[in-house]
Every structure is written in structure tokens, then in C-alpha cells.
Amino acid sequence: MGDPRKPRKKWIRPGHPWIRERLIEEMEIVGKYGLRNKRELWIAQTMLRKIRERAKA
């Protein structure tokens, strides 16, 4: 039957949390696409980052 899967974070937070330009850009994206919070944005960015990394390999 196997072992149960371990829960993992599906997002990576920005390296430095309080860069003004990035905060403004994130708020525009959240408002434009109707995301509930920034975590949803970070999840999407992380998924795209992983897909791009796999495409390069």
C-alpha cells in the first residue's frame, strides 16, 4: 500500500518581501486576475518557474 505522501509547500515566497516595485506589480496582477491573495500568485509563479526549468533540461 505504501507510505502516505508528505504535504509540501506549493509556492516559494519572494526573497525580499518589501520591495516597493514588486509589491505594486503583485497588487496589479492580483486585481487584474481576481486572485484571492498573494499566495495564489506565488503558486502560479512557482509552477511556471518549474515548467521553465524542466524545459531547459
C-alpha positions as CSV (number, residue, x, y, z in Angstrom):
1,M,0.0,0.0,0.0
2,G,2.9,2.3,0.5
3,D,3.6,5.3,2.8
4,P,1.3,8.3,2.8
5,R,2.6,11.3,0.9
6,K,4.2,14.2,2.8
7,P,2.5,17.6,2.5
8,R,4.8,20.1,0.8
9,K,4.5,23.8,0.1
10,K,3.5,24.6,-3.4
11,W,4.9,28.0,-3.5
12,I,8.2,29.9,-3.0
13,R,7.9,33.3,-1.3
14,P,9.9,36.2,-2.8
15,G,13.4,36.5,-1.5
16,H,13.0,40.0,-0.1
17,P,9.4,40.7,1.0
18,W,9.3,44.5,0.9
19,I,10.5,45.8,-2.4
20,R,8.1,48.6,-3.4
21,E,8.1,47.9,-7.2
22,R,7.3,44.2,-6.7
23,L,4.6,44.9,-4.2
24,I,2.8,47.3,-6.7
25,E,3.2,44.8,-9.5
26,E,1.8,42.0,-7.4
27,M,-1.2,44.0,-6.4
28,E,-1.9,44.9,-10.1
29,I,-1.8,41.2,-11.1
30,V,-3.9,40.2,-8.1
31,G,-6.5,42.8,-9.0
32,K,-6.4,42.1,-12.7
33,Y,-7.0,38.3,-12.5
34,G,-9.2,38.3,-9.4
35,L,-6.8,36.3,-7.2
36,R,-7.8,35.9,-3.5
37,N,-4.4,36.6,-2.1
38,K,-0.7,36.8,-3.0
39,R,-0.1,33.1,-2.2
40,E,-2.2,32.2,-5.3
41,L,0.1,34.4,-7.3
42,W,3.2,32.8,-5.8
43,I,1.8,29.3,-6.5
44,A,1.3,30.2,-10.2
45,Q,4.8,31.8,-10.5
46,T,6.4,28.8,-8.9
47,M,4.6,26.4,-11.3
48,L,5.8,28.5,-14.2
49,R,9.3,28.6,-12.8
50,K,9.4,24.8,-12.5
51,I,8.0,24.2,-16.0
52,R,10.6,26.6,-17.5
53,E,13.4,24.7,-15.6
54,R,12.2,21.4,-16.9
55,A,12.0,22.8,-20.5
56,K,15.7,23.9,-20.3
57,A,16.8,20.5,-19.1
